[in-house]
Amino acid sequence: MATASQSYADLQKHLEELQKEADKTRALLEGKKTEEIKVLVDACAKKLQAAGLDIGEAVEYLATYAPQRRKSRLSQTTGGAPRKERADKGVPPPPKYKGPKGELWSGRGQPPKWMKPELAKGKKKEDFLMTKDQQIEAEISAQLNN
């Protein structure tokens, strides 16, 4: 058992031993699970054969007892078809906000570092909103720089 008076190296060694023991226990647990499943499946197969029933058919019925996987949002919205790739993929969104030193932010994701102290001072995000003309100018400038 680990105690507070043990050295760092001793505690680390003890932790490694515990992790090895946990790994062994997980392996034993998995082995027992597999073993028990095999015993149950074998008994079930023998009963099906003795009754003259088809094992494949029984497996299909047995599958109804398995937990159903939830459909992803993608398959629900598009019927399982892959989504079309956006035409503007890889293109950074146009800036909507401008900081006191000319920093730009699109408004997506977390607020940038320059905005956090300004918000703490009591300013609002809307105070940094760019006019449409400023947005167009920034977008053209960004395109020229690329």
C-alpha positions in Angstrom: 0.0 0.0 0.0 1.3 3.5 -0.9 2.0 5.9 1.9 2.7 9.7 2.0 6.2 9.0 3.3 7.3 7.0 0.2 9.5 8.7 -2.4 8.3 9.7 -5.8 10.2 6.8 -7.4 8.7 4.3 -5.0 5.2 5.6 -5.7 5.7 5.6 -9.4 7.0 2.0 -9.2 3.9 1.0 -7.1 1.6 2.7 -9.7 3.3 0.7 -12.5 2.7 -2.5 -10.5 -0.9 -1.7 -10.0 -1.4 -0.9 -13.7 0.2 -4.2 -14.6 -2.1 -6.0 -12.2 -5.1 -4.1 -13.6 -4.1 -5.1 -17.1 -3.9 -8.8 -16.0 -7.3 -8.5 -14.4 -8.8 -7.0 -17.6 -7.4 -9.8 -19.6 -8.8 -12.4 -17.2 -12.1 -10.7 -17.3 -12.3 -10.6 -21.1 -11.3 -14.3 -21.2 -14.0 -15.3 -18.8 -16.6 -13.2 -20.7 -15.6 -15.0 -24.0 -15.6 -18.4 -22.3 -19.1 -17.8 -20.8 -20.5 -16.6 -24.1 -19.1 -19.7 -25.9 -20.7 -22.0 -23.3 -24.1 -20.2 -23.7 -23.9 -20.1 -27.5 -23.0 -23.8 -27.6 -25.9 -24.8 -25.3 -28.3 -22.7 -27.4 -27.0 -24.2 -30.7 -27.4 -27.7 -29.3 -31.0 -27.0 -28.3 -31.8 -25.5 -31.7 -30.3 -28.5 -33.5 -32.2 -30.9 -31.2 -35.5 -29.1 -32.1 -34.6 -29.2 -35.8 -34.4 -25.4 -36.1 -32.1 -23.4 -38.4 -29.3 -21.7 -36.4 -28.9 -18.9 -39.0 -32.6 -18.0 -38.6 -32.3 -18.1 -34.8 -29.3 -15.7 -35.0 -31.5 -13.2 -37.0 -34.1 -13.3 -34.2 -31.4 -13.0 -31.6 -30.1 -9.9 -33.2 -33.3 -8.1 -32.3 -32.2 -8.3 -28.7 -29.0 -6.4 -29.4 -29.1 -2.7 -28.5 -30.0 -0.6 -31.5 -27.4 1.9 -32.6 -28.7 5.4 -32.9 -28.5 6.9 -36.4 -26.1 9.8 -36.7 -27.5 13.2 -37.3 -26.0 13.0 -40.8 -27.9 9.9 -41.8 -31.1 11.4 -40.3 -30.9 14.6 -42.2 -29.7 13.3 -45.5 -31.1 9.8 -45.5 -27.7 8.3 -45.1 -26.3 9.9 -48.2 -23.0 11.7 -47.8 -23.2 15.5 -47.5 -22.0 17.6 -50.4 -18.8 19.4 -49.7 -19.1 23.1 -49.2 -17.9 25.3 -52.1 -16.1 27.6 -49.7 -14.3 24.8 -47.8 -10.8 25.9 -46.7 -11.7 29.6 -47.3 -11.6 31.6 -44.1 -14.9 33.3 -43.3 -15.0 37.1 -43.8 -14.3 39.2 -40.7 -17.2 40.8 -38.8 -15.4 42.3 -35.8 -12.4 44.7 -35.7 -10.3 45.2 -32.6 -8.8 48.4 -31.2 -5.5 47.7 -33.0 -7.1 46.6 -36.3 -7.3 42.9 -35.3 -10.0 41.0 -37.2 -12.4 38.2 -36.1 -15.1 36.4 -38.1 -17.3 35.9 -35.1 -16.9 32.1 -35.2 -15.5 30.1 -32.4 -14.3 31.5 -29.1 -13.7 35.3 -28.8 -10.1 36.2 -29.6 -7.6 37.2 -26.9 -7.9 40.9 -27.8 -11.6 41.0 -27.1 -11.6 39.3 -23.7 -10.1 42.3 -21.8 -12.4 44.7 -23.7 -15.4 42.7 -22.7 -14.2 42.6 -19.1 -14.0 46.5 -19.2 -17.7 46.5 -19.9 -17.7 46.8 -23.7 -20.1 44.6 -25.7 -19.2 42.4 -28.7 -21.4 44.6 -30.8 -19.1 47.6 -30.1 -16.5 45.9 -32.4 -18.9 45.1 -35.2 -17.6 46.3 -38.5 -19.8 48.2 -41.0 -20.6 46.5 -44.3 -18.1 48.8 -46.1 -15.4 47.8 -43.6 -16.2 44.1 -44.1 -16.0 44.4 -47.8 -12.7 46.3 -47.6 -11.2 43.7 -45.2 -12.3 40.9 -47.5 -10.8 42.5 -50.6 -7.6 43.2 -48.6 -7.4 39.5 -47.5 -7.9 38.3 -51.1 -5.2 40.6 -52.3 -2.8 39.3 -49.7 -3.4 35.7 -50.7 
